[in-house]
Amino acid sequence: MTRWPGLVVLLALSACNDRPLSWDTLVTRKITEQYPTYRVEQPAPGRLVVERPGLSPVAVDMADIALRCQRGPRDCNTATDQMLLDLR
């Protein structure tokens, strides 16, 4: 069983659309799934800003996550898990 069943569903649903979901959209959904009270903004492609209640905003650089995800699913899970831990 996958560690991120929501991501698998999102990927499956994106196959039904004319345009696939971007990494920014997938990671935004992953963040809001893990932390429902956080708000995610995308000031530019490849860059996310996560606003956390009572805490300072955190910038997420998608380039690093994308590079690690190109190495395979294990590295991709590690990168996204680390990003989610950094947002706590």
N, C-alpha and C positions, 0 to 999 in steps of 0.2 A: 504494500500500500504506500502511496506517495506521501511525503511530508506536507505537501501543499496541495490538497485536493481542490481548493479554490482556483489555484493557478491552472491546473489541468482543465477545469471547466471553462475558464476564461480563454485558454488557448483553443479549446474545441469550439467555443462560440465564435471566436474570431475567424475561424475557418469558414463560417457561414456568411460573413460579411464580404462586401466587395473589397474592402481594404482591411488588411490585418491590423491588429492593435499594435501600437508602438510600445517600446520598452518603457517609456515614461508612463503610459497608461497602465501597463501591467504592474509596474512597481508602485504606482499611486494606489491602485486597488489592493495590492498586497499590504501596504502600509495602513490603509483605512480598515482593512479586514482585521489586522492585528491590533490596531489602536483606533477604535471607532471615534474617539473624541478629538483626534488630530485632524488638522486641515492641511491639505497639500495643494500648493500652487506651483505652476510651471511658468516661471518668468521667461524662459528660453528653452528651445529644444535641447534635451540632454541635461537639463538642470532642474531640480525640484527644490522647493523650499517647504519645509514641514513646520507648521505652527503648532506648538504644543501648549495646552492650557497650563498657565502658571510657570512655564519655562521659556527660555529664549528659543527663537526659531533656529532650525538646523538646515543647512544646505546639503543636498545630496547630489554628488557628481555621478551621473550615469555612465560616464566613460570608463571609470574603473570597474564598475559592476559589469558592464558589457564586455570588457576585455577578459575578465575572469570567467564569464559565462561562455565565451567562445572556446574555452578549454575543456568544457564538459559539464555535465549535470552536477557532479560532486563539487567542483569549484564554484559553480553558479549558486548552489544552495549555501555554500559557505559564505559567499559574498553577500547574498541577500540576508542570511541569518545575522551576519556581523552588522550590516546596515540597520536591521531592526533592533539589535541590541544597543547600537549607538544612539538610537532615537529615544531610548527609555529615559 
